[in-house]
């Protein structure tokens, strides 16, 4: 099943990066926040939460921990006094740049044996899958199976 293959591939990437970041005692979420900031330093905390598909509180807690450890700085957002802008700390920026380079290299390793045309095609295909999923509307058959399954599964729900 393609969905399982995609899920397993994403999980393999995550496990690889988890191993790489373990020595720095960075969780996956912390590392992802740093990687996002690398490409959009100075972003509003709410906008970053939306981009990462996490809650504002979760991003706030991640940011507090990263700030306490010296990875980032938080400053008040002049446009919204209740919000913060997040920036990589100047002395952490070269380290984060190296980590992002590691990410890129490991992505290259995972694509070993693929031609540039195949990589471009893969990106297009994955993008189309994401677009299709974002626009998916359940069919009548899907709704019928869902309702039947939910009804039958009620005996397992406590």
Buried (B, 14 or more C-beta within 10 A) or exposed (E): EEEEEEEEEEEEBEEBBEEBBEEEEBBEBBBBBBBBBBEEBEBBBBBBBBBBEBEEEEBBEBBEBBBEBEBBBBEEBEEEEEBBBBBBBEEBBEBBEEBBEEBEEBEEEEEEEEEEEEEEEEEEEEEEEEEEEEEEEEEEEEEEEEEEEEEEEEEEEE
